Amino acid sequence: MQIRVYLKNAAILTVSGLVLRVLGMAFRVFVASSIGSEGMGLYQLILSVYMVFVSLASSGMNVASTRLAAQSLARGRSMARTVSGLVVTAGALGFAAMGAQLILAEPLARYVLHDVRGALSLKILAPSLPVMAVAGALRGCFLARRRVEPNAVAQLIEQLVRMGVVWLALRRTAVWGAEYACAAVLVGNTVSEAVSCAVMAGFAGKDPAFRSDAGDGQRPYTRRELAGILLPVEGSRILASVLQAAESSLIPLCLTLYLGDRTQAVSQYGAIKGMAIPLLFFPFSILSALSSLLMPEIARANARRDTAATARLIDGTMRMAGLFSALAGCCFVLFGKEAAVLLYGDVQVGEYIRVLGLVAPFMYLESMVDGILKGLGEQLATFRYSLLDSALRILGIVVLLPRYGIWAFLGIMAASNLLTFALNTRRMLRRARMRPGWWSWFVRPALFGLLCTGLGLGALCLLPGSELLKLAGAAGVVCGGYLALSFCWGGLDALLPARMRRTRI
């Protein structure tokens, strides 16, 4: 029964995750085309500050609700008193964060964002914090119940509501300038968060585990238990969010010193952060969905202290990640410019994507290694590496961007991902007590990618027809050639059970 529930939940998460990524990408393309690169830059700046208050409102409650609700169920009780206590705490944190954001909106816009146009949007976002916190608490309780469909349904409805509200709002405000265009987009965020919370509450009202019974007499958890979970998570997330907000604030400021034009600086920032990077990480949703079946198994093998099984699972995950990420990087280098022009109508974004495509495999692999470390219980190590990375990025931004501009930022991004990949991978290997499989994880996929890049360039030169047909044909040649090479030389073994794998070359 547990295996059946696990497979059902994995299937729901995989399908819903892919659908949400597609909708999210379509939404971002629409927003970018409506408000332009400057508007996207202001939008990203506002979100960076907003995430500090999101961390205060909900980051700790998401973890605490899952653990404490699971604890109540393990003791044979309903979750009614646990849920009510968690919802009250979440609401209190959410209203505190809302009040702080409303009070600080104008000073933050002036002195942190260095753009007073952000104040209106921060005020509009503030009411979303209490409902987000309450929804997070309910979501954690459902996870403790091993029910993922309420969260999947709520997120899908939330995204559809956001898209509808933003479409209606931008029809009137897009021509009023970046300030009101961003405000219109973020109205959709606040409305959709309220709808999502209502959907989660509706599911909770129909679940028997959320109703009181005779066994609810004892207190479900102590304040010390709640604080022991809440405070460390809240503290670490808030600190990380503050550093990320500081970094986001410094990028346009330092670019302005280089360019001498604030509008152009914000536009370049929006082109990279709001347009290029989301497109780069869009294919990662497929890899993330495939790996969602392996991550819980790594955590279980680690809990059983089965080092051999842990090493096998990590090896399979890394080989699958290497196989996919090298193909994605190859496609971004070859077709990134054309994809950006097709989606955003912006050639410069395409140039950024081509450059970042060279390090996209490391971005993907670093994200996978980060997830593996969390499955191994190494959250503290990943947090330390994240803080070091943020500090070095901020230093690089302050020193290099005023001298060399946006290309220095691209170099900083590349160096940052290489550093975190190296640190996280080293920690993963030591924690799992395994040797690295560099050949199958990275070298062989990279060689396949280089060969297929050559095939793609040849196809672009030789194939007849329109530009779109050439691109489609070249993409087919690249993907088909990559899969053929992987099949012939063992790269696809990562997708097979261990007993079916051939001897690796």
Secondary structure, DSSP 8 states (H G I E B T S, - for coil): -HHHHHHHHHHHHHHHHHHHHHHHHHHHHHHHHHHHHHHHHHHHHHHHHHHHHHIIIIIHHHHHHHHHHHHHHHTT--SHHHHHHHHHHHHHHHHHHHHHHHHHHHHHHHHTSS-TTHHHHHHHHTTHHHHHHHHHHHHHHHHHTT--HHHHHHHHHHHHHHHHHHHHHHHHHGGG-HHHHHHHHHHHHHHHHHHHHHHHHHHHHH-GGGS--GGG-S-S--HHHHHHHHHHHHHHHHHHHHHHHHHHHHHHHHHHHHHS-HHHHHHHHIIIIIIIHHHHHSTHHHHHHHHTTTHHHHHHHHHTT-HHHHHHHHHHHHHHHHHHHHHHHHHHHHHHHHHHHHHH--HHHHHHHHHHHTTHHHHHHHHHHHHHHHHTT-HHHHHHHHHHHHHHHHHHHHHHHHHHTHHHHHHHHHHHHHHHHHHHHHHHHHHHT----HIIIIIHHHHHHHHHHHHHHHHHHH--S-HHHHHHHHHHHHHHHHHHHHHHTTGGGGGS-GGG-----
